[in-house]
């Protein structure tokens, strides 16, 4: 998939665990785990906004496009 999710990188930079983020944004740990591992097919803007607010980052810090060429 050409979209790479860098949630694990941002969590490490902020010294935060996935479970802490889950509690702060009100999303279940399994759903966040699916996003973190890159297995998610979509993300709601409201979820992206909440993650960016808690991690103090921009959407571009979390999502990266890589060409498949």
C-alpha positions as CSV (number, residue, x, y, z in Angstrom):
1,X,0.0,0.0,0.0
2,X,1.5,3.4,-0.9
3,X,0.2,5.1,2.2
4,X,2.5,4.6,5.2
5,X,1.1,5.3,8.7
6,X,3.8,6.6,11.0
7,X,1.8,6.5,14.2
8,X,4.4,4.4,16.0
9,X,7.1,6.9,15.1
10,X,5.0,9.8,16.6
11,X,4.2,7.8,19.7
12,X,7.9,7.1,20.3
13,X,8.8,10.8,19.8
14,X,6.1,11.8,22.3
15,X,7.1,8.9,24.7
16,X,3.5,7.7,24.7
17,X,2.1,4.2,24.6
18,X,-0.7,3.2,22.3
19,X,-3.0,2.5,25.3
20,X,-2.4,6.0,26.6
21,X,-3.4,7.5,23.2
22,X,-6.4,5.2,23.1
23,X,-7.6,6.4,26.5
24,X,-7.1,10.1,25.6
25,X,-8.9,10.0,22.3
26,X,-11.6,7.5,23.2
27,X,-10.8,5.0,20.4
28,X,-10.5,1.3,21.2
29,X,-7.0,-0.2,21.4
30,X,-7.7,-2.8,18.7
31,X,-8.8,-0.1,16.3
32,X,-5.7,2.0,17.0
33,X,-3.6,-1.1,16.6
34,X,-5.1,-1.7,13.1
35,X,-4.2,1.9,12.2
36,X,-0.7,1.7,13.7
37,X,0.1,-1.5,11.7
38,X,-1.0,0.0,8.4
39,X,-3.9,-2.5,8.0
40,X,-6.6,0.2,8.1
41,X,-8.5,0.9,4.9
42,X,-9.7,4.4,6.0
43,X,-9.5,6.9,8.8
44,X,-12.2,9.4,9.9
45,X,-11.1,13.0,9.9
46,X,-12.4,13.3,13.4
47,X,-10.1,10.5,14.5
48,X,-7.1,12.0,12.7
49,X,-7.9,15.4,14.3
50,X,-8.0,13.8,17.8
51,X,-4.7,12.0,17.2
52,X,-3.0,15.1,15.9
53,X,-4.3,17.1,18.9
54,X,-3.1,14.7,21.5
55,X,0.3,14.1,19.8
56,X,0.7,17.8,18.9
57,X,1.5,17.0,15.2
58,X,0.2,17.5,11.7
59,X,-1.6,14.9,9.5
60,X,1.5,14.8,7.3
61,X,3.6,13.7,10.4
62,X,1.3,10.6,10.6
63,X,0.7,9.8,6.9
64,X,3.2,9.4,4.1
65,X,2.7,8.6,0.5
66,X,5.3,6.2,-1.1
67,X,5.2,5.5,-4.8
68,X,5.0,1.8,-5.7
69,X,7.3,2.2,-8.7
